[in-house]
Amino acid sequence: MSSTGWRVHFTRQENSELRRTLALYEEAIRRLTLENQALRQGTTVVPLPIGTSAATDT
């Protein structure tokens, strides 16, 4: 693989890894936001398994 080809391959791989990391951070922030809203409203905070979208007991 040429030097340029290797750099492109490495950059694409790094980009994919960064996108996965970003998705994890987005999910963590979303969950914390839902938990914070529930706590401020005085509702029950229910821990969520990964991949679900409801955070409060309504």
N, C-alpha and C positions, 0 to 999 in steps of 0.2 A: 504494500500500500504506500502510495506517495505521502510525502510530508503533509501536503494540503488535504489529501483524502483522509489521513489519520486525524488531522485536526477537526475536520468536518464531522467525522464519526464520533470523536470524543465529545465535541460540543453538543451534538444531538443526544448522545447518551446522558451527558450532564444535564441537559435541558429536561429530558424525561424524568430524571431523578428529582430535579428541582420542582417540577410540576407535581410529582407525587408528594413531596414534602409540603408544598403549598396546600394541597388538598387536605392533608392531615391537620395543618394549622387552621385552615378554614373551618373544618369540622369541630376542632377544639374550641375555637372562638364562638361558633354557633351554639355549641352546647353550654358554654359558660354564660353566654348572653341569655339563653332560655332559663338557665338556673338562676341567674341574677334577677330576671324578671319575676320568676316564681317566688323567690325570697322576698322581694320588695312588695309583692302583692299578698304575701302571707299564705300562699298556697303550698301544698305539699310538693317537695322536690323528689322526683322519682329518677333514680339512676337509669340511664339508658344503655341497652346493649348496643354495640357498634352497628350502624346502618339503619337506625330508626330515627324518627323525626319528632316524636312528642316528648316533652320534658316535664310536664306538670300533670298532676292528678286533678282533673276538673270535674 
